[in-house]
Amino acid sequence: MSEPIDDLSFEELRGEIDAVRERIHQLRRRLNRLFVEKQELIDVMCTCTVAHEPLLIVGTPGTAKSDLVSKFCEALGLEGNDYFEYMLTKFTEPSELIGPIDLVKLKEGAYIRKVQGKLPMARIAFLDEIFKSNSAILNTLLTIINERKFYQDGRPVPVKLKMLFAATNMVPEFEELAALRDRFALKIESLPVKDQHIDALLEKGVQNELNKALNRRPWANQASLDDFLKLRRYLYLLMAGVSEGAGSGEDESRVQRDRERYFGDELFDLFKRVIRTLERENRVVVSDRKVIKLYQLIRARALLFHGGEVRLEDLSLLRYLGDRNEDFGAIREKVDALLRLG
């Protein structure tokens, strides 16, 4: 039996981390060949999966949101309980997500849910139209996203969830949904492509339909979820200063040294300046929690794409800080101008 990933040492991981990164890049390339103009979205999906940060995909119907997530999970070889997907409506009940009440147990006085095949058992989940959830669903989701747990008979029970993808046609501005919106540090658009790339769209779209009809999945099993978990474990050990060896100072100073080594002062100052500019000029809300998550996401992208040290292009993740559909384009242009990208 293999050693649990959370028990792997820095030295054990260091020898295989390049191979892990290459398998994930192979997945990125293979998925990109199936779609038109989706590489950027695929890259953000991979980055968020390394960091275990939920990602919201925003786009009108028919822009491949669910197909992207489905094929991403197939590329990881996920099946059975490991993957859960559901489309929410205002009538969705908690039992549809976390399982129905076990009537036999209820007669014995225990309020236990049957979770087989439901969200608590999944390692990756996809929730379509997530903002259509009612208050009962909202409270359940916030607990699962924030604390990775749900309640059985009044007692907290851990869920297996490592990554949550969600989708919506529009990001609502209702105040009661503010907490759920804030849980998604990044929100990225899946834009229609037919006006600019109709030939490529038809070619790849028909090929995907043929693959489906013939039960072929050439994109399957390119990497594994364990590859993403190993990369995350390696990153967190790196950030904690484990690579320096024992006895090298307090935890706080290790984190500071790691930041100085991998996220240089000039880029770190630019990171802070972009956030302040977006807050001041674009009404972007960046909570204290979100700042921490953004830092970790940028570090995750840097490790995935070039082995560790943050580069200018890693700050491009700040493009996806918009909370309103109408602001996505403006924020992207502002960030690219501030970073002098494009």
Number of C-alpha atoms within 10 A of each C-alpha: 3 4 7 9 16 11 9 14 14 17 11 11 17 14 10 13 18 13 12 21 21 15 18 24 18 16 22 21 16 17 21 19 13 19 19 20 17 19 15 13 18 20 19 19 23 20 25 24 24 26 25 21 23 22 23 27 25 22 20 15 13 11 18 17 24 19 12 20 21 17 17 24 23 20 24 20 17 21 11 10 17 21 22 23 20 17 15 19 15 13 10 16 17 17 14 14 22 22 18 16 16 14 14 11 12 13 9 8 10 15 16 19 18 15 19 14 16 21 28 25 20 25 18 23 25 25 20 21 20 25 23 18 20 17 13 11 23 19 14 16 22 16 14 21 20 10 12 17 20 20 17 14 12 10 9 13 14 13 18 17 21 21 23 23 23 25 26 20 19 15 22 16 12 9 9 11 17 12 12 17 20 15 18 21 26 25 25 23 22 21 17 17 14 13 8 9 12 11 12 15 19 13 13 15 15 12 13 16 12 12 13 11 9 9 9 12 13 13 22 19 16 20 24 19 20 13 21 25 19 22 26 22 21 25 23 17 16 18 21 18 22 18 15 12 9 8 7 11 11 9 13 11 13 18 15 14 15 19 18 13 14 18 22 14 12 9 16 17 11 15 21 11 13 18 17 15 15 20 14 11 10 14 12 18 16 17 11 8 11 17 14 11 19 21 15 20 26 25 26 27 27 23 23 25 18 12 15 17 20 23 18 15 14 19 24 17 20 24 21 19 25 25 22 13 17 11 14 18 13 13 20 18 15 18 22 17 11 14 18 11 11 6
